[in-house]
Amino acid sequence: MILAQVQGTVVSTRKDAGLLGLKLLLVREVDAQFQPTGNLLVAVDAVGAGTGEVVLVASGSSARLTEVSRDKPVDAVISGIVDSVEVDGRDVYRKHAGVAR
């Protein structure tokens, strides 16, 4: 899994029937300071994430293991919304406080 930040939504009126009803979000991988710096990726939202939130993204065959994405033609799925990240006993990210310095 990777940590990413939701950048926005993706709308596709014509798509594979397996994608009907799925919410598509545009995400970007974050760096160690939780700044979006990686590649943009379209991911299916399995947890109700919103723009600006830091999320967990599973990709590849693992992306097809959630209830929302099972047996669907997806390569990336948002499987969690991050509340906090701790490294070496120190909070480095908290959802409502942002990045700890």
C-alpha positions in Angstrom: 0.0 0.0 0.0 1.0 3.6 -0.5 0.1 6.8 1.3 -1.6 9.3 -1.1 -3.6 12.5 -0.9 -6.9 12.8 -2.7 -6.6 15.5 -5.4 -10.1 15.4 -6.8 -12.8 13.3 -8.6 -12.8 11.6 -12.0 -16.1 11.4 -14.0 -16.4 8.9 -16.8 -19.8 8.6 -18.5 -18.7 5.8 -20.8 -17.0 2.9 -19.0 -16.9 -0.8 -18.5 -20.0 -2.2 -16.9 -17.9 -3.4 -14.0 -17.1 0.2 -13.1 -20.8 1.4 -13.0 -21.6 2.9 -9.6 -18.0 3.1 -8.4 -16.7 6.5 -7.2 -13.4 7.3 -8.9 -10.9 9.6 -7.2 -7.7 11.2 -8.4 -4.9 10.6 -5.9 -1.2 11.5 -5.7 1.4 9.7 -3.6 2.8 11.8 -0.7 6.5 12.2 0.4 7.9 11.9 3.9 6.5 15.4 4.7 3.1 14.3 3.5 3.2 16.6 0.5 1.8 15.3 -2.8 4.8 14.7 -5.0 4.2 11.3 -6.8 2.4 10.3 -9.9 -1.3 10.9 -10.3 -3.4 7.8 -10.1 -7.1 7.0 -10.5 -8.4 4.9 -7.7 -11.8 3.4 -6.8 -13.0 4.8 -3.4 -14.1 1.9 -1.1 -14.3 4.0 2.1 -15.9 7.4 1.4 -12.7 9.5 1.1 -12.8 13.2 0.2 -10.6 15.8 -1.5 -7.5 16.7 0.6 -7.6 13.5 2.8 -4.5 11.3 3.2 -5.5 7.8 2.2 -4.2 4.2 1.9 -4.1 2.9 -1.7 -3.7 -0.7 -2.6 -2.8 -1.5 -6.2 -2.5 -4.5 -8.5 -4.3 -7.7 -7.7 -4.8 -6.5 -4.0 -7.0 -3.7 -5.4 -9.6 -6.3 -6.3 -10.0 -7.7 -2.7 -12.3 -5.1 -1.1 -16.1 -5.6 -1.0 -16.5 -2.6 -3.4 -13.8 -3.7 -5.9 -14.1 -7.5 -5.9 -14.0 -9.0 -9.4 -14.0 -5.5 -10.9 -11.6 -4.1 -13.6 -9.6 -1.9 -11.1 -5.9 -1.6 -10.5 -6.1 0.8 -7.5 -8.4 1.2 -4.6 -8.6 3.5 -1.6 -8.9 1.1 1.3 -8.5 3.5 4.2 -8.5 7.1 5.4 -5.5 7.9 7.5 -6.1 9.4 10.9 -2.5 9.5 12.1 1.0 8.3 11.4 3.6 7.6 14.1 7.3 7.0 13.4 9.7 6.1 16.3 7.1 7.0 18.9 6.6 10.5 17.4 3.4 11.6 15.6 4.4 12.8 12.1 0.9 13.2 10.8 -2.5 13.8 12.4 -5.6 14.2 10.3 -7.0 17.2 12.1 -3.7 18.8 12.9 -1.9 18.2 9.6 1.8 17.4 9.5 3.7 17.5 12.8 7.0 19.3 12.6 
